[in-house]
């Protein structure tokens, strides 16, 4: 084993081997993989090896499609057979809700070039004759499904990497990781110490333990997972014979929560049971190797009974083998990928529970991130920064159990799963609960979605269509537009930036000019490629004291970026306020009157202009107040320390009552921003879009001086963006867009929806999305597909509400 390497990848499962291969493919060949036992030991070797392209998240689906298409490549490069069985597969819906999910997922895959399509139940039965079609109402066929050899694939990745110069060392256990002052790493192993510039944690079942070596408690937990393999079945042999020896297609039965595929002349049947069992919840034993766990068929009996009804041929099938093995999950089921805040050159590629569907894409994204400084694709849903310190071991345990039990359940867009809640609440949680709040959660923090009418249960019907919230959200929205509304904004991210270098540092990161004392500006933030990585409001108290407000879900993501760019001379002090700074917003034509009643500061239009920001007492409470709201109306954001929030809330409600004040939640806020066509972070604004594409060019000031991404932004402006963010009204019925639906023009898919819903004040169904620039000014012949139906859509030339912005500036 050599003494130094540019990269040490730790873990020889399918993900670690994929990372190694993609690093060499990107040009980094001084790379080493260390594996404590043999390649695939741990969880890779006993996986069922199935792969799928269809996914509710189209960005994950894109990575899965890439992974599947990669298998031929690594076979050719390495000379190692991957055991690729490209059988195709059918996904079966046993009720209308699951059918709606398939319609949604299929639509989302259209603009990615997915080949899946709906087929009749007769066609499904002909592909998988052992099913009883009477139990199902719809089916989708995907030609890019199948299974692989779970040992052959990692060996192919590793072999291809070795041919490019990588080294693989087996039986080399890492016992410690020590970071040097220059941010490089000493990788301590049983065979000696290797010095590396970068380390990658791809340790699978031991990713948590490897994280602890550097002070991390990663939110991953292993679950026991069972599948069984039958002896040869006459029905399988007959089907193969009738199809010229062709292998059966795979099948996913959402109702039975089962996956099925042919194995030899028998069948492999697996399930994600509702009563899942964690394995090694606190410490993964280092001596665990290529072992299986004792089977426990009692845990999966209910699912199997459904399967026997849906697939009668399996009821009396002799069982050849029961496989029960552990593999890891994160709280939301997506991988942990990318760099770690405050740990330079330490990278994650773990928590990948679908390694043979996603491993190639994860390896590509991480290698690109390491080599080019950017993953080169939209990996927001997998970025490790989405979890903060609130994702404790107990939280992870609760959410992973929940996710596992829901693996094949339909995830409704308005569903709020209950495990691990409530975790974080503010001082007015009980006040809002008493007002019948229906709660949502983001990054562990509870926030009100809407307020149910008095006397009714604060519960929302889960559906892909308009729910029982629809009319109430309309009332909340109209209250803001006609009188005044009050909502909590504590879920925003808040950063305090102070020091003599604060102004110049912010200017070097943000595209807009930094505001003068007492003012605010809106500003994007770009990466070196000129793509959007932030969308902020920046407020200046004075020339050395600023507050930056952004998306709460991106706080760790942005703190990682800020930390990487902080000057070393101590001239800038940065602090994420978290719940140390909380707030309320009042909005609507009566909001100024309400605020004036509770402060002696003159807040008239002349004295307190749009985008002004200053300290003032609100009743007895010291506060910072900015004249801005996301509603696009007259309004204010009021920020206080947490000990004042309850009193502020009660004061504003009491004062606002004569003015018709009404509490409103996120649903109404979303409806109101659609009136204005306002975009939002992680939907319209993501790291795959440039500012001109996203309609944010107004906030990019190249003449102010250098900032990250300036040259790329100028190039985009000069060349013209290839696509543009646009707003549509949609001829919807009882369902509105959710995001990622395809946009059709002249019978071709030409773009995609980023978000939307119903704009209650304007009484229009609205969709925001991206189109090629050449089509962005065409007014007709557009359709947007909602739950399998193409709906007429019309491009808007201006916002539905107050296009001149007179209300928010009044």
N, C-alpha and C positions, 0 to 999 in steps of 0.2 A: 504494500500500500504506500503510495507516495505521500509526501509531507504537506503538499499544498494543492489547492484547486480553486478555480474561480467560483464554482458552485458545488455544494454537497447537498444532494437530495437524500432525505432520510425516509426510507420506507420503500419496499419492493413489491407493493401491490400494483393493481392496474393503473392507479392514479400517479404514483411515483414514477413508474416506468414511462408513462405518457409524458410527464413533465420532462424527464431526461431526454426522451426522443425529440420533443419540440424545442428544447434548448439547443440541441445540436443542429436541428433543422434551421434554427434562426441564426446559427453561426457561432454559438458558444460551444466549443468542443472540449474545453478544459473543465469537464464536469464529471462528478463521481456520484454513484448511487451506493448507499450503504444499507444493507438489509441484515437484520439481526438473525434470521434463519435462512430460509430459501425464498426465492421469488414466489409470491402469491400466498405465503403463510399468513395466517390471520383470518381475514374474511373473504379475500378475493377467490381463493381456490374452491370454496364450497358454495359460491353464488350460483343461482340458476342460470346465469349467463344470457338472459333475454335482453333485447333492446327494442326501443320504441322511438318514434319521432314525435308523435302527437303529444302535446303538453298544453296545459291551460295558460302557461306563460310562453309567448312566442319567442322570446329571447332564449329561453331554455330549450325550446323546440329546435331552434336554429343550431345550437351547440350539439344537440342530440343528432340532428341530421348530419352535421359535419363528422361526428364520431363514427357513425355507421359507414359513411362514404370513405373513411380513412382506412378501414380494415384491409382493403385490397392493396392500398399503398404500402402499409407496413409489412404485409406478406411478401410483396415483391422486393422491397428493400432488404428485408432481413433473411428471406428464405425460409422463414418459420410459418407453418400452417396455423392460421387462426381458427380453424374449424368453423368457418363462416357458413351458416345455414340461413339464407335469405328467403324465408318461407312466405313472407307476408303475414298479416294478422287481421283478425276481425275484433272490433270493440262492440260489445253488446249492451244495449240499454233496455232495462226491464220496466221502466216507467217514463212518463213524459218529462219529468225533471231531468233525468239522466240523458234523455234524448236532446233536451235543450242544451245541456252541457256539451254534448258532442257537436251540435250545430255551432255553438259558440267557438269551440276549440278548432273545428274544421275551418270556420271562417277566418279565425286568427292566423291560421297557417297558410292561407291563400297567397298573401303578399310575400311569403317566404318561399314560395314555389313548392309547397308540400303537395304530394301526389295523392293523398288520402281522399276518399270519396264515399258518399252514402251509397249503400246497396240495399236491395230488397231483402226481406227475410228469406225468400226462396233462394236468392243468391248466397246469402250467408250460410244457409243450411247445406247448399251444395259444396261450399268451401270447407265447412266443418260439420259433416253429417251426423255427428254424435250429439248434437244439440237438440233440444225440444223447442222449436220456434214459438210455441204457444206462450212461452214465458217472456218473450221479448217484443218490444215495439219498434225497434230500429237498430241498424247496424252500420258501422263504418269499416271500410276495408282500406288498409294501408300497406302498400307493397314493400315499404322499407321497414319491415319488422322481421324478427327472427331471433337467432341465438348463436353464440360462439363458444369456443373452447376456453374455459376460464383460466386455464394454465397457458394455453398457446398464445393468447393475446398479450399478456405481460411479457412473455418471452420474445414476441415479435417486436414490441416497442423497445425492449432492452437490447435485443440483437441489432436492430437498426441503428440505435444510438451508439452501440459499441463499434459498428462499422465506420461511424463518423468520428471516432476518437474517444468516446466516453468510456469510463471504467465502471464496472459493477463488482462490488465486493460483498460476498455472502458471508454469513456467520460472523458479522462484524457489528456488534451491538454498541450503540451510542449510549454512553453513561452520563455525559454532561455536555453542556454547551456554555461557553464562557465568551462574552463579548469583550474585545479589546477597546482601548480608548479611541482607536481610529475606525470603530464600527465594524471591523472584521471579526471573524469568529474562530475560536479554537473548538474543534469538534473532538471531544474526548471519547475514545472507543476502547474496547478491550484489547485491540491490537495496536494501540498507540494514538497519538493526537495528530489530527490533520488541520491545517490552517486554511480557512476559506474566506473568500470575500462575501459570499452569500450562503445561507442555509435555507432549505425548503423543508417544512414539516409536512410530509406526506405519509405520516406514520399510521394512518388508519385507526385500528383499535387502540393504538398507543399514542395518538395525537395529543390527547389530554395530558398524558404523562410527559411527553416531550415539551408541551407548553409549560408545564410546571418547572422545567429546568431553567426557564428564562422568566419566571414569575407570572405566567399567564394561567388563568383558569378558563380554558376554552369551553364554550357551550356546546359540547358534544356528549352523547350518551349512546352506548350500544344497547340494542334490543335483540332478544332471541327471535329468530325467524325460522319458520318451519315450511318445508314442502315435502311431498312424498312422490315416489316414483313407482309406477305399477309394473307388474310383469307384462309380458306381451299380451296384447288384447286382439281378439279376432277382428273386431271392428276397425282397429287401426290398420292391421294387415290388409283387410278388404279395401279400405279407402286408398291405401298406397297402391294396391294392385289396379284399382279402377282408374287411377290417375297416372298410369305409366311409371309407377315407382316413386312418384313425387311425394315428398314429405307433407304432412298436414300443416295447414297454417296454424299460427298461434291464436289464442283467444283471450280476451279480457272480459270478464263478467262482472260488471260494476255492482249488480244486485247481490251476487254471491260473494263479492270482494275476493275474487279468484283470478289467478292467471294460469293458463294451461298451454302446454306445448308438447310436441312429440319428443320422446326420449327412447331411442332404439325402436322397438316395435310396441312399446308401451307409452304411457303418458306421464308427464310431470305436472303436478297440481300443487300450487302454492297459494297461500292466503295471508293477509294481514289481519289477524284476529283483533277483535275489539278489546279483549283483555290482555294486551301485550305485556310482556315481562322483561324488564331491564336486566341486562347482564353486566356484572362487575360495575355497579353504579358508582362506586367510590374510587377504586383502584383496579386497573387492568393488570392481571398477573403477567409478569415478564416471561414465565415459563410456558405460557399458552402458545401452541404452535398449530400444527395441522390437525386440530382436534374438533370433534363435534360434541354437542351438549346432549344430555338425555332427552329423548323425544317426549312430548306431552300432547298427545292427540286430543285429550279432553278440552284443551284450550281452543282448538280449531273445529270442534265437532259441529257447532252451529253453522259455520260457513260451509263445511263439507256437506252437511245435510241439504243446504240450498243447492250446492253444486250437484249433488246426486239427483235432485229434482230437475235441475236445468239440463243435466247431461246424464241421462239414465244409464248409459253404457258403463259408467264408472261406479255404479252403486255396489256391484259385487266384484269389482276388479281386485285381484290379489295384489297386495302391497309388496313390492320388492325391497324398498328402502325408504326410511324416513330420515330426512336431513334436518337437523336443528343446529343452526350456527348463528353467532352474533355478527352484527354489523352496525355501523354508527349512523346516527341522525343528529341534525341540529334542531333547534326548536321550531323552525319553519320548514324543515325538510330540504332546504337548498344548501349547497356546499358552502364552505368557508374558504374563500380564495382571496389572495392579495397580500399586500404589505400590512404590517402591524404598527399602529401609532407608537412612537417613542422607542421602537426597536428597529433601527435601520438595518437593512439587509437581511431581515428575518421574514420569510414568506410562508403563507399557508396554502395548502392544497389538501384539505381534509373534510370530513363530514360528507363525503360524496356517497350517498346511499344507493345511487344507480350508476355504478362505475362503468358498466358496459354500454350504457346509453350516453353518459355524460363525460366519461374519463378523457376522451380525446379532446373535447371542447375545453374542458378545464385545463388540460395540459397546454393547449394552444394559447388560451387567454393568459395564463400565468407566465409562460415563456415570453410572450409578446410584452407583457407588463415589465418583466425584468430586463429584457434586452432593449426595448424601445421606450420604456418609461410610461407605457400606456397599453392596456389590454387590447386595443384595436377593435373593440366591439362593446356592446352594451351588456355589462356584467353587474349592473346595479343590484339585482336580486341575489347575487352570490357574494358580493363584496363583504369581507369579514368585518368591515367597519359598521355594518348595520346593527351590531350588538354592542352594547355598552356594559358598564359595571352592573347594571340592573339584571343582566342575564346570569344570575347566580346558579350554583349547582342544583338547588331545589327548584328554581324556576325552570331550568333546563329539563329536569326530570319530569315535571308536570307537563310541559309543552311537548316534549318528545313522545311521552306516552299518548298524549292526545293526538298528535300528528300520526303516529303509527296506527292508532285505532281508526283514523279517518283516511288512510292512504288511498283507498279506492272509493271513498265517499265523494259525493259531488260537493265542491266548494262553491257556495253561493257568494256573489259579490257583496251582499249586504249582511253576511253572516259574521258574527263576532263570537268565536269559540271561547268557552268560559275558563279553561284551565289556566292556572297561574294568575288569576285576577281576583280582586284588584291588587296591584302591586304598588304603583305610585299614584297618589292622589294629592290634590291641593286642599287648602283649608276650606274651600267652598263645595267640596264633594257632597257633603250631606245636604247643604242648602239646595244644590241643583238636583240631588236625588229627591228631595222633598217636593221639588217642582216637576217631578215625574220625568226626569231625564232618562233617555235611552242612551246607554253608554257605548262608546267605542274605545279602542286602545291603539296607541302607536308608541313604539319604543318603550313599552312598559308603563306608559302614562295614560290614565283614563281621561277621556274628554267627551263632552256631550255631543251626540249626533243630532238629536232632535228632542223635543219635549212633548211627550204624549199628553193628550187631554186629561183633565182631572177626572178621577174615578175609573180610568181604564188602566190596564196593566201596561207598564212601560216595556213592551216587547214588540219587536218588529217581525213580521212574517218574512221568512227567508224565501227568496224567489229571484229569478232572472228578470222578472217583470216589475212593474210598479207595485209597491207594497202599500201596507196600511199607513206608512209614513207620508205618502204622497200629498194628501190634502193638508195635513198638519204643517208640513214643510212649506207648502204654498202660503198658509196663513202667516208663518214666521217671516217668509220673504216679503210679503206685502206689508207687514208691520214695519219692516226696516224702510221700505221705499216710501211709505205714507206717513210714518210717525217716527219711531225710534226703536232700535233693538239693542240688546246687550248680550255680549258673548265673551267667553273666556279665551284668552290667547296665550296662556301659560305654556302651551305645547310648542310655541316657537322656540328656535334656538336663539340664544342671546350671548354675545361675546363682548367683553370689555377690552378695549385696546388703549393703552396709555403709554406715556413716555415721550421723550423729545423726538424719537424717531417714528412715532406712530403715524403721522401724516404721510411721510415719504414711503413707509413700508406698505401701508394700505394702498397708496397710489401705485406701487410696483406690482400689486396683485390684482387690483380691480380695474375695470375698463373705463369707468366714469371718473369725472373729476371729484375729488374728495370735498365734501361740503365745508362751508365756512361755519363758524360758531353759531349755534342756534338754528341750523338748517339740516335737512335730510336730502339724500339722493337715492335713487334706485340704481343698482349697478350689477351687471353680470361679473362672473369671474371665469377665466379661461385657463385651460392647460396649454402646454407648449404647442399643441397642434391647432390651437384656436377653437377648441370645442368647449361647450358650456359645462363647467363643473360647480357653478354656484349662481345663486340669484338672491341678492341681498338688498336690504334697506340699511343705509349707513347714516347714522346721526352723530352730529358733532356738538359736544357740550362746550369745548374750547379747542384750541389748536393742538392740545396734547391729550385729549380725552374724548374717546369715541365709543359708541355702541353700534354693533353690527347685528342685525336681525335676519334670520334665515329659517330654513326648514328644520324642524326639530328632529326628523328622522335622519338627517344628514349631519348631525352634530359631530359624531365621531369621525366621519368621512372628512369633514372640513377641518376639524382640529388636527387630523393627520397631515393634511396639506399645509395648514398654517405652520405647524411645527417644523415641517421640512424646510420652510422658507424664512423662519425667524432669524434675524441677525444675531451674531454671536457676541456682540458688544454690550448687550443688556439695555440698549436704547429703546426697546419695545417690550412692554409687558402685556401678556395675553392671558385672559381668563375666560373659560366657558362658565357662564353664570348658572346654567341648568335651572333648577327650581329655586335658586337663590334670588332670582328676579322673576316675578310673575306679573300677570296683567289682565286687564279687561279692555274690551273695545266697545264703544258706543257709536252707532251709525244711523243715519237717516236725517230727514230735514229738521227734526226737533232736537238733534244731538247737541247742537251749540247751546240751545236754551237750557238743557239739562246740565251741561258742564258749567255754564256761567252761574247757575244757582249754587254750585258747591265750591266755587273758587273766587277769590277776590282778584285774581289776575284777569285782565281784560282779554277775552277770547273772541272779540268781535272779528269780523272778516278783515278789517283794516289792521288790527293789532296782532292777530294770530293767523298768519297766512297759510295756505296750502304748503305742506312740507316744512313747516316750522317745527322746532323741537326745543323744549325748554323744561327746566325744573319749575314746579309750582305746587302749592299745597292744595289738595283736593279735600275740602272740609278740614279735618285735623291731620290729614295724611300727607307726608312728604312723597312726592311722585315726580316722575318724568312723563311728559305728555308730548306726543307727536300728532300732528294733524294729517292723518292718513288712515285709510282702511282698505281692506281687500274687497270690499263690497262695491267699490266704484262710486260711492255716494259721499256726501258730507259725513265726516266722522273723525274719531280720535282713538288713539291707542294710549292707554294709561298704564304705566309700569311702576310697580312698587315692590318693596321687600315683602317676603311671604307673610310676615307677622301682621301686615296691614290688609291683606287681600280680603279677608272676611268682612272687615268693617267697610272697606271700599265697596264691596259687592252690595251689602245691605244699604249703604248710603245712596248708591246710584239707583237701586231698585225703588227705594222710597221716594227719591226725588223725581225719578222718571215716571212713576205711576200716573200722575195727573196728565202727563204728556202721551200716554198710551204705550209706554215702554213694554216690550215683550222680550223674553229670553229667546235666543235662537242658537242653533247648533251648527255643526259642520255642514250638514246637508243643505241648510238654507244658505250658508256662506258660499257653498259650491254653486248653488243655483244663481245667486246674485253675481258671482264672478263670470258665469256664462252669459248673463245679460251684457257684460262688457267685453266678452271674448278674452278675458285674462287667462294667460297660461299659468302653469304651476310646476314646481320642481318635481322631478322624477316622472313627470308625464310629458308635458311639452318641452321642458328644459332638462336635457340629459346629456351625458358626455359624448353622444354621437352626433349632436347638432351644433352648428356654428351660430353665432349671434345674428347674422343676416338671415339665415334660414329660419330662425325662431322669431323673427320680427323684433329683435332687440338691438338692431343697429343704431337706433337713436341714442342708446346709452353707452356706445363705444366711442371714445374720444382719442383717436390716435395722435392728435396734435398735443396732447397734454404731457407726453413723454413716454418713456419705456414702461411696459408692463408685460407680464407673462402672456404670451399668445398674441402680442400686438401685430407682428409681421404676418402671421397666419390670418388674423382678422382682416387686415388691410387687403391681403391677397383675395380673400373671399369677397370682400366688398368690390374690389376692382373687377374680378372675374364675373361676379354675379353668382348668387347661390344656386346650386343645382336643384334645390327644392325649397318650398316655402310653407310656413305654418299658415293655415287658413281656417276659417270658421264657416260652418254650414248650419242651416236649419234643415231638419229632417222630417219627412212625412211619416212619423212614427205612429204606432197604434198604442198598445199597452206595455211596450218595452222601449227603453231608450238605450243609446250606446253606453257601453261600459269602458271601452278602451281596447285598442288593437283590432277593431273590426276592419275589414277591407273596404276601400273606396273604389267604386267601379266608374268607368267612363267609356262610353261606346263599347260596352260588353267586354272590357278588359279591366283587370285590377291594376290601378295606377298609383295607389297610395294607401295610407293606413290612418286610422283614428287613434289619437292619443288619449283623449278623455271626452266626457260630455255628460249629458243628462237633460233634465227638464228645467228651463228657465221660467220660473213661475210668474214673475212679474210680466215678462214678455209673452207668456203663454205659448212658448215655442220649444220643441225638442231641438237641442243644439249638440253639435259635434265639432270638436277641434281635431285637426289632423294635418298631415304633411302630404303635399302634392308636388310633382315636378313643376319647376318654375314656369314652364311653357303652358301648363294647364291652370296655373293659379289665378288667372284672370278670366277664365272661361266660366260663364254663368250658368250653363245648363248641361243636361245630359249626364249628371252625376247620380249615382246611387250608393247607398251605404247598406251593407248587409248586417241585419240584426236578427239573430237566432234563425239563420238560414233563409231569411226573406230579404230581397233587395228593395230598399225603400228609397223613393225619390229624395234627393238632397239638393239644396240650392246654396250656392256660394254667397256669403254676405260681403258687401263692400264696406260696411261700417258696423259698429256695435249696435245691438238692438236697443240698448238703453243709453240715453244721453251721449250720443256720439261725439259731441264737442267737449265733453268733460266739464260742463258748466256746473253740475251739481257738486262734484267733489272739490271744485275750486271756489264755490260760492261763499 
